[in-house]
Amino acid sequence: MLSRRDEIREKIMARVFIDPVTGCWIWQGPTSGSKGRGKNYPRMSLGGQTVAVHLVMWTNEHGYIPGKKQLDHKCRNRLCVNPDPEHTELVTHKENQKRRDRARAGMIGGPGLECEETTEAWRVG
């Protein structure tokens, strides 16, 4: 019998494409939609609640996210649910905003920028 953590991991990984070039675990399921501040984040149902997949995956693999921290996509790909610290990292809101602004200005990159451009080609459904 699988543990709850293993069940959650399997449920998520059943809808993930692993990009061999970037290492991003690209969510192939529903998202938060294409509009608004929280657009295009992966979403799933878990225990009757709609949840952010990248947050569930991080919590499942690393534990509790403190209230003063946010999960930043270092790879700059919102659809990436890879909990590896090369892709996602707990940071303060201020640091998250700085990284976002630097990415928008083209000052930081990473595999996510390339990955974001090709994500739509891999989306299923």
N, C-alpha and C positions, 0 to 999 in steps of 0.2 A: 504494500500500500504506500502510495506517495505521501510525502509530508505536504502541508499546506504551501510551504515555500516552493516545493517542486511543482505542485499543481499550478501555481501562479506563473512560474517560469515557463512551464510547458504551454499554458494558455497564451502567453505573450509571444513566445518563440514560434508558435504555429502561424503567426501573422507577420513574421519578420523576414525580410530579405537581407542577407549579410553581403554588403558591398565588398568584394575582394580587394579593391583598390584602396578605398578609404578606411575600411574597418567599421563603417557606420552600420548599425543594425536598423534598417529602414522599416518603419511601421507601414504595413500594407492595409490596415483596417481604417475605421472611421477616425475623423479628426474633428476639431472644434469648429471647423468651417473656415471659409476664406475671408471673413471680415472681422474687424475689431482688433483690439490689442492682443488678445490671446489666440489669434488665428493660426490655423494649421498645426496645432499641437495634437499629438495622438491621444485618442480617447477610447475607452473600453468600459464594459460593464463588469463590475466585480462586487459580489454580495448585494446586488440590487442597486448599486450606486454607479453613476458615471464618474470615472476617475481618469486622471492624466497618466498615461501609460509610462512615460519616462520617470515620473515620480514613484509609481508603484514598483517599477523595476529597480530603481535605486534603493528604495526602502527594503525591498525584498532581499537584495544582495548585501546592503551595507548597514541597514538599520534606520532608526529614527532621524528625521530631518529637523534640527532645532528651529524654533520659531523665528529666529533672527537670520536664518540662512535661506538662500534660494539655490535651486539647481541650475547651473549655467551649462549650456551646450558649448563646450570648448571647440567642438568640431563645427559649430555655427549651423548645424542642421537640426531644425525643430523636430523632424520626424525620426531622428536617431534616438533609440532607446537603449543604447549600449551603456551599461553602468560602469564601464572601465573609466578610471580617472583621466585617461587620454581623451575621452569624449564628454564626460559630464563631471562637474565638480561643484561642491557646496561653496558658495561665496555669499558675501553680504549683498544687499540690494544695491548699494553704491558701486561695488566692484562689478556687479552684473551690468549695470547701466554704463559704466566706463568701457567695458569690453564690447557691449553692443555698439556704442558710439564709435569706437576704434574700428570695429568691423565694417560699419557703414561707411566710414571714411577710407576704407581700404588699407588701413594700417596693420591689421592682423588678418590672417587667413586661416589656413588649415584645411584639412581634407573636406570639411563641411561645405565650404564654398563651392567646390567642384561638385560635391555630392548633391547639394541642393539643386543645382541646375539640371541634373539628370534624374532626380527622384521621380518626377511625374511619369517617366517612361516605364518605371518599375511598378507603379501603383496598380493594384488589382482591385476590380470592383468599383 
